[in-house]
Amino acid sequence: MQAITVSDREAGASGLALAELPYPHASENDVIVRVHAAGFTRGELDWPATWTDRAGRDRTPSVPGHELSGVVAELGYGTTGLTVGQRVFGLADWTRDGSLAEYTAVEARNLAPLPADIDHTTAAALPISGLTAWQGLFDHGQLRTGQTIVVHGAAGAVGSVAVQLAREAGARVIATGRSADRDTALGLGADAFLDLGADRLEDAGEADVVFDVIGGEILDRSAALVRAGGSLVTIAAPPTVTPRDGRAVFFVVEPDRARLADLAQRVRDGRLKPIVGNVRPLAETPQAFAPGGRSGKTIIRVVTDDPAS
């Protein structure tokens, strides 16, 4: 099968290459998925799990990418709850070969059934973005109706979902980003927009929750926005500055089959619309890792002749 591999940690995205790999092995409780569309996170080439397995052993050449949508091709021993030929989407394991390949092995519990009326490209934009937004807002931020939330990077893959979920939950949403992101953020339902390049961050005022995907100085300065009892939640890096009378939380998204199903239903109902940015074929993955391009989630279309992609 064809897959994108990486072997040189120092080379970054320039070390990504299209290669031929053996068909994956289905371990106990695994599913082999014929990948139709896949997503990735540009920063994953810096993650230790990209280079080593759970025991810390080198696993290069490794296949990056962790979001996928496709069709079940094979069931491992003891696997239940899914069937061969079924459409699925979800998260590939962090410390195993990922989704930027024609086939990948995934723990069955990390996958959810994909309704027939959601295309693979849209589904591949949901797992990390959707689960990260939900877990950040509600599991870690404990956002409630009537509260105020600041969402940094509101036009990005995670931020755009967070704005929509927070708005539906009845929160007042202050979105931040670049000036070009204003219309997108307000169109998603944000009540106000703050241009991080021109406006003062402090003008956002106090918030019950600040959800950060940017890190650095923005993360540090955001601690001052959190009102007493509130939460600063980030996926960028462990916070070095803590709100005076609140909490600071750094987390890594966790698979959740039930929540994936819920997110898919929201898409079907029109209550949630993931923003898909650039869509590229598998061979163009190295270029797709480069910064820039359209807002939203970059998706790799693995099956290029599939009308349901």
N, C-alpha and C positions, 0 to 999 in steps of 0.2 A: 504494500500500500504506500501511497505518498503521504508525507508528513513534513511539517516544519520542525527542524531540529536546531539545537544550539549546544555548543561544546566549550566555547571559550568565554569564561566569565568576564574577562577584561574587554572583550570586543563589543559588548552590548548588542544593540539591534543589528549592527553590521555583521555579527556572527551568526545570524539566522540564515538558514539555507533549506531549500526544498530537497528532500532525500527520499530514498526507498527504504522502508522499514518492514520487518516481519509483521504479519497480522498479530494483534495482541492476544494474550492468553486470558481467558475468563476464570478468575479464581472463585472460590466459594462465595456465594451471595453477590457476585458481579453480574453486570450486563455488558455485552459488547454492543455499542451504539454505532450505527452507520451515520456519521456526522453529516448533516446537511448544511448547517450554519454554526459558526463558533464566534465567541467573543474572547477578548483578552484584556489584561491590564498592563499598560506600558511599564509600570514600575516592577512587574513581576520578575524581570531579569535580575533584579537586586535581591530577591527573596532567597533565603537559604534553601527553602524547599524546592526551588527550581533546579538545584544542583545536587542535592543529596536526598536519600530516602529517610524513612522514619528512624533508622538506626544510625544516621549520619554518614552513610557510605555514599561515595560518588556514584551518580546514576547518569552521567553524560555518555553519549548525547541524549539530551532530554527533549521532550516535546512540550512547549509551553501552551498557554491557553487553558481556561477552566470553565468557561460557559459554553454550553452546547445545546443544540436542538437537532433531533434526528429521528431515526427509526431503530427499534431493537432488532439486532441481527442475530444475537445468540444469548442464551441464559447460562450462567455458571451453575455449578452444582449447588442445590439447595435454594436457589433464587425463586422467590414467590412474589406475587403481586403485579407482575408485568408479563407480557407475552411477546413472542417473536412477531415482528411486523407492526407492533404498536408504536405510535408517535409519542415521543417523550422529550423533555427538556430538563436541564438542571445543571449541577456543578460537578465537574471532574475533581478527583482528589488532588490535594495540594502537593503531595510528595510522590505522585506517580505521573506517568506521561499524560499530557493533557489533551485538549480538544482540537488543536490545530493539526488535524490528521483525518484521513478518510474513515478510520475506525478507531475507537478508544474504549478502554475498559473502565467502567464506573461502578461504584457500589450502588446497588439498586435503590437503597434508601435515600440516595442523593438525587433521585430523579422523580419527576411527577408526570402523569399523563398530559399530553398536549392536545387540547381540543382541535378538531378538524378545521375550525374557522379562524385559527391563528396561524399565520405563516411562520416558517422556520426562522426567517430573518428577524422578525419581531420577537419571537420566543427567545432567541439567543441573546437578545439585549436585556432580558429580564432577570436572570438568576442573581448575579452579583449586585447589579444596580438596585433591583427590587428588594432583595433580602437585606442589603446593607441599609437602604433607606428605612425600611420597616423596623429593623432591629435598633438602628440609631435613634429613631424618633420615639418609639414606644417601649421597647425592652430596656434600653439604656437611658434615654432621655425622659421617659415617663411623661410624655406630652399628653395633655388633656384638653378637652374642649374649652375654649375661651382664653387659653394661654397664648403668649406671643413667642414666636420662634424666629431666629435668624438662620437662614440657610445660605452658607457660602458656596460659591460655584453652582448657582441655581440653574444654569443652562446646561450643565454637564450631565453625564449619564446618571450618576447617583443623585445629584442635586435636583434635577428635573423631576425625578420620581418623588423625592422628599417633599418638594413643593406641593405636588398634587395630593399626596397622602395627608400632609399636614392640613391642607385646605379642606379636604373632605372631612377631616376629624374635627373641624370647627375651630381651628387655631388661626390667629392673625399671623400672616407670613411676611417677613421682611427678607427679600432676596438680595443677594449680592453677586457681583461678577464684573465683567468688562462692559464698557458702554454698549458694545454690539449685542450684548445678551439681554438688554432691557426689555425689548418687545417680547422675546421668547419667555422670559420669566413672568412678566405681567400676563401674558397670554395663557400661562399655565395656572393662573389664579393667585399669584402673589399680590399682596395688598400694597406693597411699596418696593422700590428697587434702589439699591445703593451701589453707585459706580466706584469700585475699589481703586480705580485709577484717578478719580477726580474728587470724590467725596470723602469726608472724614468718617472713618469707621465708627467713631464714637457717636456720630449723629444718628446711628441706628437706634439709640436709646436702650433702655433695659429690656431684657428678654428672659423668659422662663427657661428656654432652651436655646443654645447655640449649637448648630450642627455644622461641623467643619470638615471639608475634604481637601483643604489647601495646605495647612501646616505653616511652619515658619513664623514670620512676624505676625501674620494674620491670626494664627492660632494663639500666640502669646497675648496679643492685644484684645482678643475676644473674651478673655477671662473677666475683663472689667465690665463687660456688657451683661453678665449673668446676675440677675437679681437674687436676693436672699432665698435660699432653698432651691435654686435652679441648678441646671446642669450644662456643662460644656462637654460636648460629645464629639470625638474626632476619630477618623480612620487614617489620618496622615502620619501621626507619630505620637508617642506618649507625651502629654502636655508637661511643659516645664514651669508653667504658671497656673496656679489653681485659683478659681473664684474665691473671693474672701469668705463668703458665707454659703458656698455651694459646692458642687461636686465636679470633678474632672474625670472623664472616662475615655480611654482609648480601647478600641475593640477591633477584632477581626471577624468578618462575617462567618456565620455558621450555616451549613446546609439545613434546610427545613422543607420537607416534602409538602406538608400541609399548607404552609405559607405560600409556597410556589403555586399550589392549586388555587389558593385564594387570589393571588396576584393575577393569574391567568383569567379567573372569572371577572375580575375588575376590568381587564382589557376587553373581554367579550362584551361587558355591559357598557363600555365607553367611558367608564369612570377613571381609567388610567391609560395613558398613551406614552410608552417609552419613546424617547427621541433617538431614532437611528440616524447616525451620521454617514460617514463614507461606508460603502459596501464594496469589498474587493475580493477577487478570486484568491485561492490558497497560495498560488505562486507569488502574489504580490504582498504577502504578509510582511516581509522585511521593510518595505516602503510604508506599510500601514502603521508600523511601530513608531515612525517618525512623528514628532510633535506637529500640531497644526491640523488643518482640514476643517470640516464642518463640525458644528456643535453636536453633542450627543455621542452615542456609542458607535464606535467603528466595528463593523461586523465582517467576518470572513465567510464568504459563500463557498463552501467546499464542493457541493454538488451544483455545478454551474448550469446544468440543463434541467433542473427541477422547477416546474412551474409553481410549486407550493413554497418556494423559498422567498 
